[in-house]
Amino acid sequence: MATVLTRAPAVEPLTLADVKAHLRIDTSDEDGLLQTLILTSRMHIEVALGLALITQAWSCYFDRWPQALGSPPGVAGLRDAHFAPTAAPALTLPLFPIASVDAIRIYADDGSFAALPVSDFTLDLASRPARIARRVGAAAPQPARRMNGIEFAVTAGFGATPADVPAPIRQALLLLVAHWYEHRDPIEIGKIESRVPDAVSALLAPWAPVRL
């Protein structure tokens, strides 16, 4: 499975004023550095936890549809690890939270595609991971392209403004920005100074994916 960012967030979860107030900075000398730290801190948390904080658009690609339990292996081969093991096979999306599934496309070898109606699918966007399954009787042709032949275009994120992001996540972002602001010298990976502060990890724990 591959994921591609197609529309980046319009704003960051923290404003420059938020960070400067937290760090008690009243000059503009390091505004560029602080904005970079806000961006990298947000991306660090999103990648580490599979989150999308501010509204953004992604495309998630799969090679084949999942097989139903008990069906013999065919052209699709063995069941993909990203497909949920249910009698009504579903696939899972790697981002949280998913706000909407905007388009479903099947690709040919030449890059052309056919769109499938989103209404032909049952969507469980409240679960983590989000699940998508074909409705009974809905058509789902296999793609002609061998890899990344099925695309789900989705909108993800808690909302369009910083206020939509849960307060503990925003507090963790502030602490992470402050940590990297105070440790700017080259640091060897693995040393105590390079570790994310425990307070950041504790604040983010409720959003860590559960691994069974």
ChimeraX attribute file (.defattr): number of C-alpha atoms within 10 A of each C-alpha:
attribute: neighborCount
match mode: 1-to-1
recipient: residues
	/A:1	16
	/A:2	12
	/A:3	17
	/A:4	11
	/A:5	13
	/A:6	13
	/A:7	12
	/A:8	11
	/A:9	19
	/A:10	11
	/A:11	14
	/A:12	17
	/A:13	24
	/A:14	21
	/A:15	13
	/A:16	14
	/A:17	12
	/A:18	13
	/A:19	21
	/A:20	18
	/A:21	10
	/A:22	13
	/A:23	15
	/A:24	9
	/A:25	13
	/A:26	9
	/A:27	8
	/A:28	9
	/A:29	9
	/A:30	10
	/A:31	15
	/A:32	10
	/A:33	10
	/A:34	20
	/A:35	17
	/A:36	12
	/A:37	21
	/A:38	23
	/A:39	16
	/A:40	16
	/A:41	19
	/A:42	25
	/A:43	15
	/A:44	15
	/A:45	20
	/A:46	15
	/A:47	11
	/A:48	10
	/A:49	17
	/A:50	18
	/A:51	23
	/A:52	25
	/A:53	27
	/A:54	23
	/A:55	24
	/A:56	22
	/A:57	22
	/A:58	22
	/A:59	20
	/A:60	20
	/A:61	21
	/A:62	22
	/A:63	20
	/A:64	23
	/A:65	21
	/A:66	23
	/A:67	22
	/A:68	15
	/A:69	12
	/A:70	7
	/A:71	7
	/A:72	11
	/A:73	11
	/A:74	8
	/A:75	8
	/A:76	15
	/A:77	11
	/A:78	11
	/A:79	17
	/A:80	17
	/A:81	11
	/A:82	14
	/A:83	19
	/A:84	18
	/A:85	16
	/A:86	12
	/A:87	10
	/A:88	14
	/A:89	18
	/A:90	23
	/A:91	20
	/A:92	19
	/A:93	22
	/A:94	18
	/A:95	22
	/A:96	23
	/A:97	23
	/A:98	26
	/A:99	17
	/A:100	14
	/A:101	19
	/A:102	14
	/A:103	15
	/A:104	20
	/A:105	19
	/A:106	25
	/A:107	20
	/A:108	16
	/A:109	12
	/A:110	8
	/A:111	10
	/A:112	10
	/A:113	18
	/A:114	13
	/A:115	12
	/A:116	16
	/A:117	13
	/A:118	16
	/A:119	10
	/A:120	15
	/A:121	19
	/A:122	14
	/A:123	18
	/A:124	15
	/A:125	18
	/A:126	12
	/A:127	12
	/A:128	17
	/A:129	20
	/A:130	18
	/A:131	19
	/A:132	21
	/A:133	19
	/A:134	19
	/A:135	14
	/A:136	10
	/A:137	7
	/A:138	12
	/A:139	12
	/A:140	13
	/A:141	12
	/A:142	17
	/A:143	21
	/A:144	17
	/A:145	18
	/A:146	15
	/A:147	15
	/A:148	17
	/A:149	21
	/A:150	28
	/A:151	22
	/A:152	20
	/A:153	21
	/A:154	21
	/A:155	21
	/A:156	22
	/A:157	22
	/A:158	20
	/A:159	18
	/A:160	17
	/A:161	17
	/A:162	18
	/A:163	13
	/A:164	15
	/A:165	19
	/A:166	12
	/A:167	12
	/A:168	16
	/A:169	21
	/A:170	21
	/A:171	16
	/A:172	21
	/A:173	26
	/A:174	23
	/A:175	21
	/A:176	24
	/A:177	25
	/A:178	19
	/A:179	18
	/A:180	18
	/A:181	14
	/A:182	10
	/A:183	12
	/A:184	8
	/A:185	8
	/A:186	7
	/A:187	11
	/A:188	9
	/A:189	9
	/A:190	8
	/A:191	8
	/A:192	10
	/A:193	13
	/A:194	14
	/A:195	10
	/A:196	13
	/A:197	14
	/A:198	9
	/A:199	13
	/A:200	19
	/A:201	15
	/A:202	11
	/A:203	17
	/A:204	18
	/A:205	13
	/A:206	11
	/A:207	14
	/A:208	12
	/A:209	14
	/A:210	8
	/A:211	4
	/A:212	3
